[in-house]
Amino acid sequence: MVKVERSFPTPDSLAEEKKKANGSYSEPDVIERLAKDFHNKCYICELD
């Protein structure tokens, strides 16, 4: 298991999506932040 330091604050779109009944995590700023935090690797299998 790899420990990853996540960046803060969370992307702005997450606050807006949280208010919705069926919010989405696939907003561009979220995807960009995940790519940065996980060094462009899959967060599950750690492959490029």
CHARMM-style PDB file with segment names, atoms N, HN, CA, C and O in Angstrom:
ATOM      1  N   MET     1       0.844  -1.172   0.000  1.00  0.00      PROA
ATOM      2  CA  MET     1       0.000   0.000   0.000  1.00  0.00      PROA
ATOM      3  C   MET     1       0.892   1.239   0.000  1.00  0.00      PROA
ATOM      4  O   MET     1       1.905   1.283   0.699  1.00  0.00      PROA
ATOM      5  N   VAL     2       0.519   2.224  -0.771  1.00  0.00      PROA
ATOM      6  HN  VAL     2      -0.303   2.188  -1.339  1.00  0.00      PROA
ATOM      7  CA  VAL     2       1.284   3.455  -0.883  1.00  0.00      PROA
ATOM      8  C   VAL     2       0.509   4.582  -0.214  1.00  0.00      PROA
ATOM      9  O   VAL     2      -0.671   4.784  -0.502  1.00  0.00      PROA
ATOM     10  N   LYS     3       1.161   5.305   0.665  1.00  0.00      PROA
ATOM     11  HN  LYS     3       2.119   5.141   0.898  1.00  0.00      PROA
ATOM     12  CA  LYS     3       0.521   6.456   1.307  1.00  0.00      PROA
ATOM     13  C   LYS     3       0.732   7.675   0.420  1.00  0.00      PROA
ATOM     14  O   LYS     3       1.856   7.989   0.031  1.00  0.00      PROA
ATOM     15  N   VAL     4      -0.364   8.355   0.107  1.00  0.00      PROA
ATOM     16  HN  VAL     4      -1.278   8.099   0.423  1.00  0.00      PROA
ATOM     17  CA  VAL     4      -0.305   9.517  -0.775  1.00  0.00      PROA
ATOM     18  C   VAL     4      -0.762  10.747  -0.009  1.00  0.00      PROA
ATOM     19  O   VAL     4      -1.836  10.755   0.592  1.00  0.00      PROA
ATOM     20  N   GLU     5       0.056  11.778  -0.036  1.00  0.00      PROA
ATOM     21  HN  GLU     5       0.929  11.772  -0.525  1.00  0.00      PROA
ATOM     22  CA  GLU     5      -0.323  13.058   0.555  1.00  0.00      PROA
ATOM     23  C   GLU     5      -1.231  13.779  -0.434  1.00  0.00      PROA
ATOM     24  O   GLU     5      -0.814  14.108  -1.544  1.00  0.00      PROA
ATOM     25  N   ARG     6      -2.449  14.019  -0.035  1.00  0.00      PROA
ATOM     26  HN  ARG     6      -2.788  13.752   0.867  1.00  0.00      PROA
ATOM     27  CA  ARG     6      -3.388  14.717  -0.915  1.00  0.00      PROA
ATOM     28  C   ARG     6      -3.271  16.213  -0.679  1.00  0.00      PROA
ATOM     29  O   ARG     6      -3.007  16.671   0.432  1.00  0.00      PROA
ATOM     30  N   SER     7      -3.474  16.953  -1.744  1.00  0.00      PROA
ATOM     31  HN  SER     7      -3.689  16.581  -2.647  1.00  0.00      PROA
ATOM     32  CA  SER     7      -3.354  18.407  -1.659  1.00  0.00      PROA
ATOM     33  C   SER     7      -4.652  19.028  -1.136  1.00  0.00      PROA
ATOM     34  O   SER     7      -5.736  18.465  -1.291  1.00  0.00      PROA
ATOM     35  N   PHE     8      -4.518  20.173  -0.528  1.00  0.00      PROA
ATOM     36  HN  PHE     8      -3.637  20.630  -0.402  1.00  0.00      PROA
ATOM     37  CA  PHE     8      -5.654  20.918   0.012  1.00  0.00      PROA
ATOM     38  C   PHE     8      -5.581  22.338  -0.486  1.00  0.00      PROA
ATOM     39  O   PHE     8      -4.481  22.794  -0.797  1.00  0.00      PROA
ATOM     40  N   PRO     9      -6.646  23.055  -0.583  1.00  0.00      PROA
ATOM     41  CA  PRO     9      -8.028  22.646  -0.326  1.00  0.00      PROA
ATOM     42  C   PRO     9      -8.552  21.792  -1.466  1.00  0.00      PROA
ATOM     43  O   PRO     9      -7.922  21.688  -2.519  1.00  0.00      PROA
ATOM     44  N   THR    10      -9.700  21.186  -1.251  1.00  0.00      PROA
ATOM     45  HN  THR    10     -10.212  21.271  -0.396  1.00  0.00      PROA
ATOM     46  CA  THR    10     -10.303  20.351  -2.289  1.00  0.00      PROA
ATOM     47  C   THR    10     -10.743  21.219  -3.464  1.00  0.00      PROA
ATOM     48  O   THR    10     -10.958  22.421  -3.300  1.00  0.00      PROA
ATOM     49  N   PRO    11     -10.878  20.624  -4.640  1.00  0.00      PROA
ATOM     50  CA  PRO    11     -11.330  21.385  -5.811  1.00  0.00      PROA
ATOM     51  C   PRO    11     -12.697  22.033  -5.563  1.00  0.00      PROA
ATOM     52  O   PRO    11     -13.560  21.448  -4.909  1.00  0.00      PROA
ATOM     53  N   ASP    12     -12.878  23.223  -6.084  1.00  0.00      PROA
ATOM     54  HN  ASP    12     -12.177  23.698  -6.616  1.00  0.00      PROA
ATOM     55  CA  ASP    12     -14.108  23.986  -5.868  1.00  0.00      PROA
ATOM     56  C   ASP    12     -15.357  23.254  -6.335  1.00  0.00      PROA
ATOM     57  O   ASP    12     -16.410  23.370  -5.708  1.00  0.00      PROA
ATOM     58  N   SER    13     -15.257  22.512  -7.413  1.00  0.00      PROA
ATOM     59  HN  SER    13     -14.401  22.418  -7.923  1.00  0.00      PROA
ATOM     60  CA  SER    13     -16.444  21.854  -7.961  1.00  0.00      PROA
ATOM     61  C   SER    13     -17.018  20.808  -7.004  1.00  0.00      PROA
ATOM     62  O   SER    13     -18.211  20.514  -7.076  1.00  0.00      PROA
ATOM     63  N   LEU    14     -16.210  20.242  -6.116  1.00  0.00      PROA
ATOM     64  HN  LEU    14     -15.240  20.481  -6.058  1.00  0.00      PROA
ATOM     65  CA  LEU    14     -16.725  19.233  -5.197  1.00  0.00      PROA
ATOM     66  C   LEU    14     -17.766  19.810  -4.249  1.00  0.00      PROA
ATOM     67  O   LEU    14     -18.734  19.126  -3.916  1.00  0.00      PROA
ATOM     68  N   ALA    15     -17.595  21.031  -3.814  1.00  0.00      PROA
ATOM     69  HN  ALA    15     -16.809  21.586  -4.084  1.00  0.00      PROA
ATOM     70  CA  ALA    15     -18.575  21.657  -2.928  1.00  0.00      PROA
ATOM     71  C   ALA    15     -19.915  21.820  -3.640  1.00  0.00      PROA
ATOM     72  O   ALA    15     -20.969  21.602  -3.043  1.00  0.00      PROA
ATOM     73  N   GLU    16     -19.874  22.201  -4.906  1.00  0.00      PROA
ATOM     74  HN  GLU    16     -19.017  22.379  -5.391  1.00  0.00      PROA
ATOM     75  CA  GLU    16     -21.105  22.364  -5.685  1.00  0.00      PROA
ATOM     76  C   GLU    16     -21.757  21.014  -5.967  1.00  0.00      PROA
ATOM     77  O   GLU    16     -22.976  20.878  -5.865  1.00  0.00      PROA
ATOM     78  N   GLU    17     -20.956  20.032  -6.315  1.00  0.00      PROA
ATOM     79  HN  GLU    17     -19.966  20.143  -6.397  1.00  0.00      PROA
ATOM     80  CA  GLU    17     -21.498  18.711  -6.640  1.00  0.00      PROA
ATOM     81  C   GLU    17     -22.077  18.028  -5.400  1.00  0.00      PROA
ATOM     82  O   GLU    17     -23.019  17.244  -5.511  1.00  0.00      PROA
ATOM     83  N   LYS    18     -21.529  18.317  -4.236  1.00  0.00      PROA
ATOM     84  HN  LYS    18     -20.763  18.954  -4.146  1.00  0.00      PROA
ATOM     85  CA  LYS    18     -22.020  17.719  -2.996  1.00  0.00      PROA
ATOM     86  C   LYS    18     -23.456  18.142  -2.710  1.00  0.00      PROA
ATOM     87  O   LYS    18     -24.210  17.387  -2.096  1.00  0.00      PROA
ATOM     88  N   LYS    19     -23.837  19.320  -3.141  1.00  0.00      PROA
ATOM     89  HN  LYS    19     -23.224  19.933  -3.640  1.00  0.00      PROA
ATOM     90  CA  LYS    19     -25.189  19.837  -2.919  1.00  0.00      PROA
ATOM     91  C   LYS    19     -26.233  19.117  -3.762  1.00  0.00      PROA
ATOM     92  O   LYS    19     -27.418  19.139  -3.431  1.00  0.00      PROA
ATOM     93  N   LYS    20     -25.809  18.483  -4.841  1.00  0.00      PROA
ATOM     94  HN  LYS    20     -24.846  18.465  -5.111  1.00  0.00      PROA
ATOM     95  CA  LYS    20     -26.723  17.804  -5.755  1.00  0.00      PROA
ATOM     96  C   LYS    20     -27.023  16.389  -5.262  1.00  0.00      PROA
ATOM     97  O   LYS    20     -26.209  15.766  -4.579  1.00  0.00      PROA
ATOM     98  N   ALA    21     -28.204  15.898  -5.621  1.00  0.00      PROA
ATOM     99  HN  ALA    21     -28.865  16.404  -6.176  1.00  0.00      PROA
ATOM    100  CA  ALA    21     -28.575  14.531  -5.242  1.00  0.00      PROA
ATOM    101  C   ALA    21     -27.657  13.506  -5.900  1.00  0.00      PROA
ATOM    102  O   ALA    21     -27.294  12.507  -5.279  1.00  0.00      PROA
ATOM    103  N   ASN    22     -27.287  13.748  -7.140  1.00  0.00      PROA
ATOM    104  HN  ASN    22     -27.583  14.560  -7.644  1.00  0.00      PROA
ATOM    105  CA  ASN    22     -26.408  12.832  -7.879  1.00  0.00      PROA
ATOM    106  C   ASN    22     -25.191  13.587  -8.382  1.00  0.00      PROA
ATOM    107  O   ASN    22     -24.981  13.693  -9.590  1.00  0.00      PROA
ATOM    108  N   GLY    23     -24.399  14.107  -7.480  1.00  0.00      PROA
ATOM    109  HN  GLY    23     -24.569  14.021  -6.498  1.00  0.00      PROA
ATOM    110  CA  GLY    23     -23.217  14.875  -7.861  1.00  0.00      PROA
ATOM    111  C   GLY    23     -22.187  14.022  -8.575  1.00  0.00      PROA
ATOM    112  O   GLY    23     -22.190  12.796  -8.470  1.00  0.00      PROA
ATOM    113  N   SER    24     -21.307  14.691  -9.303  1.00  0.00      PROA
ATOM    114  HN  SER    24     -21.305  15.687  -9.389  1.00  0.00      PROA
ATOM    115  CA  SER    24     -20.303  13.999 -10.109  1.00  0.00      PROA
ATOM    116  C   SER    24     -18.898  14.303  -9.596  1.00  0.00      PROA
ATOM    117  O   SER    24     -18.590  15.427  -9.200  1.00  0.00      PROA
ATOM    118  N   TYR    25     -18.063  13.283  -9.612  1.00  0.00      PROA
ATOM    119  HN  TYR    25     -18.313  12.369  -9.934  1.00  0.00      PROA
ATOM    120  CA  TYR    25     -16.660  13.461  -9.265  1.00  0.00      PROA
ATOM    121  C   TYR    25     -15.804  13.630 -10.502  1.00  0.00      PROA
ATOM    122  O   TYR    25     -14.586  13.773 -10.392  1.00  0.00      PROA
ATOM    123  N   SER    26     -16.412  13.616 -11.675  1.00  0.00      PROA
ATOM    124  HN  SER    26     -17.401  13.499 -11.764  1.00  0.00      PROA
ATOM    125  CA  SER    26     -15.629  13.653 -12.916  1.00  0.00      PROA
ATOM    126  C   SER    26     -15.514  15.057 -13.503  1.00  0.00      PROA
ATOM    127  O   SER    26     -15.432  15.216 -14.720  1.00  0.00      PROA
ATOM    128  N   GLU    27     -15.509  16.050 -12.661  1.00  0.00      PROA
ATOM    129  HN  GLU    27     -15.576  15.920 -11.671  1.00  0.00      PROA
ATOM    130  CA  GLU    27     -15.308  17.422 -13.115  1.00  0.00      PROA
ATOM    131  C   GLU    27     -13.831  17.619 -13.461  1.00  0.00      PROA
ATOM    132  O   GLU    27     -12.969  16.993 -12.844  1.00  0.00      PROA
ATOM    133  N   PRO    28     -13.532  18.472 -14.430  1.00  0.00      PROA
ATOM    134  CA  PRO    28     -12.139  18.646 -14.873  1.00  0.00      PROA
ATOM    135  C   PRO    28     -11.155  19.005 -13.757  1.00  0.00      PROA
ATOM    136  O   PRO    28     -10.032  18.502 -13.741  1.00  0.00      PROA
ATOM    137  N   ASP    29     -11.565  19.871 -12.824  1.00  0.00      PROA
ATOM    138  HN  ASP    29     -12.478  20.280 -12.836  1.00  0.00      PROA
ATOM    139  CA  ASP    29     -10.628  20.250 -11.763  1.00  0.00      PROA
ATOM    140  C   ASP    29     -10.340  19.086 -10.809  1.00  0.00      PROA
ATOM    141  O   ASP    29      -9.245  19.001 -10.254  1.00  0.00      PROA
ATOM    142  N   VAL    30     -11.301  18.203 -10.617  1.00  0.00      PROA
ATOM    143  HN  VAL    30     -12.191  18.272 -11.067  1.00  0.00      PROA
ATOM    144  CA  VAL    30     -11.097  17.029  -9.763  1.00  0.00      PROA
ATOM    145  C   VAL    30     -10.141  16.048 -10.438  1.00  0.00      PROA
ATOM    146  O   VAL    30      -9.220  15.533  -9.804  1.00  0.00      PROA
ATOM    147  N   ILE    31     -10.364  15.798 -11.712  1.00  0.00      PROA
ATOM    148  HN  ILE    31     -11.112  16.217 -12.227  1.00  0.00      PROA
ATOM    149  CA  ILE    31      -9.502  14.881 -12.459  1.00  0.00      PROA
ATOM    150  C   ILE    31      -8.070  15.405 -12.510  1.00  0.00      PROA
ATOM    151  O   ILE    31      -7.116  14.641 -12.366  1.00  0.00      PROA
ATOM    152  N   GLU    32      -7.931  16.705 -12.716  1.00  0.00      PROA
ATOM    153  HN  GLU    32      -8.707  17.325 -12.833  1.00  0.00      PROA
ATOM    154  CA  GLU    32      -6.596  17.318 -12.753  1.00  0.00      PROA
ATOM    155  C   GLU    32      -5.893  17.169 -11.403  1.00  0.00      PROA
ATOM    156  O   GLU    32      -4.706  16.844 -11.351  1.00  0.00      PROA
ATOM    157  N   ARG    33      -6.618  17.404 -10.323  1.00  0.00      PROA
ATOM    158  HN  ARG    33      -7.581  17.668 -10.365  1.00  0.00      PROA
ATOM    159  CA  ARG    33      -6.033  17.294  -8.984  1.00  0.00      PROA
ATOM    160  C   ARG    33      -5.629  15.858  -8.671  1.00  0.00      PROA
ATOM    161  O   ARG    33      -4.562  15.626  -8.104  1.00  0.00      PROA
ATOM    162  N   LEU    34      -6.476  14.887  -9.038  1.00  0.00      PROA
ATOM    163  HN  LEU    34      -7.343  15.075  -9.499  1.00  0.00      PROA
ATOM    164  CA  LEU    34      -6.126  13.484  -8.812  1.00  0.00      PROA
ATOM    165  C   LEU    34      -4.880  13.093  -9.590  1.00  0.00      PROA
ATOM    166  O   LEU    34      -4.013  12.388  -9.073  1.00  0.00      PROA
ATOM    167  N   ALA    35      -4.795  13.548 -10.821  1.00  0.00      PROA
ATOM    168  HN  ALA    35      -5.499  14.120 -11.240  1.00  0.00      PROA
ATOM    169  CA  ALA    35      -3.612  13.247 -11.635  1.00  0.00      PROA
ATOM    170  C   ALA    35      -2.360  13.819 -10.985  1.00  0.00      PROA
ATOM    171  O   ALA    35      -1.313  13.172 -10.959  1.00  0.00      PROA
ATOM    172  N   LYS    36      -2.474  15.031 -10.463  1.00  0.00      PROA
ATOM    173  HN  LYS    36      -3.325  15.557 -10.484  1.00  0.00      PROA
ATOM    174  CA  LYS    36      -1.325  15.665  -9.810  1.00  0.00      PROA
ATOM    175  C   LYS    36      -0.947  14.921  -8.522  1.00  0.00      PROA
ATOM    176  O   LYS    36       0.222  14.604  -8.300  1.00  0.00      PROA
ATOM    177  N   ASP    37      -1.940  14.650  -7.685  1.00  0.00      PROA
ATOM    178  HN  ASP    37      -2.890  14.908  -7.865  1.00  0.00      PROA
ATOM    179  CA  ASP    37      -1.673  13.998  -6.399  1.00  0.00      PROA
ATOM    180  C   ASP    37      -1.117  12.586  -6.561  1.00  0.00      PROA
ATOM    181  O   ASP    37      -0.291  12.149  -5.759  1.00  0.00      PROA
ATOM    182  N   PHE    38      -1.564  11.871  -7.593  1.00  0.00      PROA
ATOM    183  HN  PHE    38      -2.234  12.226  -8.245  1.00  0.00      PROA
ATOM    184  CA  PHE    38      -1.142  10.489  -7.793  1.00  0.00      PROA
ATOM    185  C   PHE    38      -0.091  10.355  -8.892  1.00  0.00      PROA
ATOM    186  O   PHE    38       0.157   9.255  -9.387  1.00  0.00      PROA
ATOM    187  N   HSD    39       0.527  11.473  -9.273  1.00  0.00      PROA
ATOM    188  HN  HSD    39       0.325  12.366  -8.871  1.00  0.00      PROA
ATOM    189  CA  HSD    39       1.628  11.489 -10.246  1.00  0.00      PROA
ATOM    190  C   HSD    39       1.257  10.816 -11.568  1.00  0.00      PROA
ATOM    191  O   HSD    39       2.041  10.058 -12.139  1.00  0.00      PROA
ATOM    192  N   ASN    40       0.033  11.114 -12.045  1.00  0.00      PROA
ATOM    193  HN  ASN    40      -0.604  11.730 -11.581  1.00  0.00      PROA
ATOM    194  CA  ASN    40      -0.491  10.584 -13.313  1.00  0.00      PROA
ATOM    195  C   ASN    40      -0.557   9.064 -13.362  1.00  0.00      PROA
ATOM    196  O   ASN    40      -0.510   8.472 -14.440  1.00  0.00      PROA
ATOM    197  N   LYS    41      -0.666   8.436 -12.207  1.00  0.00      PROA
ATOM    198  HN  LYS    41      -0.704   8.916 -11.330  1.00  0.00      PROA
ATOM    199  CA  LYS    41      -0.803   6.975 -12.160  1.00  0.00      PROA
ATOM    200  C   LYS    41      -2.192   6.632 -11.639  1.00  0.00      PROA
ATOM    201  O   LYS    41      -2.839   7.436 -10.967  1.00  0.00      PROA
ATOM    202  N   CYS    42      -2.628   5.436 -11.960  1.00  0.00      PROA
ATOM    203  HN  CYS    42      -2.102   4.783 -12.505  1.00  0.00      PROA
ATOM    204  CA  CYS    42      -3.916   4.957 -11.482  1.00  0.00      PROA
ATOM    205  C   CYS    42      -3.864   4.873  -9.953  1.00  0.00      PROA
ATOM    206  O   CYS    42      -2.921   4.309  -9.397  1.00  0.00      PROA
ATOM    207  N   TYR    43      -4.855   5.423  -9.282  1.00  0.00      PROA
ATOM    208  HN  TYR    43      -5.621   5.881  -9.734  1.00  0.00      PROA
ATOM    209  CA  TYR    43      -4.836   5.408  -7.822  1.00  0.00      PROA
ATOM    210  C   TYR    43      -5.093   4.012  -7.258  1.00  0.00      PROA
ATOM    211  O   TYR    43      -4.840   3.773  -6.078  1.00  0.00      PROA
ATOM    212  N   ILE    44      -5.589   3.094  -8.075  1.00  0.00      PROA
ATOM    213  HN  ILE    44      -5.795   3.289  -9.034  1.00  0.00      PROA
ATOM    214  CA  ILE    44      -5.869   1.736  -7.616  1.00  0.00      PROA
ATOM    215  C   ILE    44      -4.682   0.809  -7.877  1.00  0.00      PROA
ATOM    216  O   ILE    44      -4.194   0.145  -6.963  1.00  0.00      PROA
ATOM    217  N   CYS    45      -4.225   0.767  -9.115  1.00  0.00      PROA
ATOM    218  HN  CYS    45      -4.621   1.306  -9.859  1.00  0.00      PROA
ATOM    219  CA  CYS    45      -3.194  -0.217  -9.465  1.00  0.00      PROA
ATOM    220  C   CYS    45      -1.808   0.398  -9.656  1.00  0.00      PROA
ATOM    221  O   CYS    45      -0.835  -0.333  -9.840  1.00  0.00      PROA
ATOM    222  N   GLU    46      -1.702   1.720  -9.618  1.00  0.00      PROA
ATOM    223  HN  GLU    46      -2.492   2.314  -9.469  1.00  0.00      PROA
ATOM    224  CA  GLU    46      -0.439   2.448  -9.725  1.00  0.00      PROA
ATOM    225  C   GLU    46       0.261   2.274 -11.064  1.00  0.00      PROA
ATOM    226  O   GLU    46       1.481   2.420 -11.149  1.00  0.00      PROA
ATOM    227  N   LEU    47      -0.498   1.963 -12.112  1.00  0.00      PROA
ATOM    228  HN  LEU    47      -1.488   1.844 -12.043  1.00  0.00      PROA
ATOM    229  CA  LEU    47       0.065   1.887 -13.454  1.00  0.00      PROA
ATOM    230  C   LEU    47      -0.173   3.196 -14.179  1.00  0.00      PROA
ATOM    231  O   LEU    47      -1.110   3.928 -13.858  1.00  0.00      PROA
ATOM    232  N   ASP    48       0.678   3.497 -15.166  1.00  0.00      PROA
ATOM    233  HN  ASP    48       1.439   2.902 -15.427  1.00  0.00      PROA
ATOM    234  CA  ASP    48       0.514   4.710 -15.967  1.00  0.00      PROA
ATOM    235  C   ASP    48      -0.723   4.623 -16.821  1.00  0.00      PROA
ATOM    236  OT1 ASP    48      -1.026   5.555 -17.566  1.00  0.00      PROA
TER     237      ASP     48
END
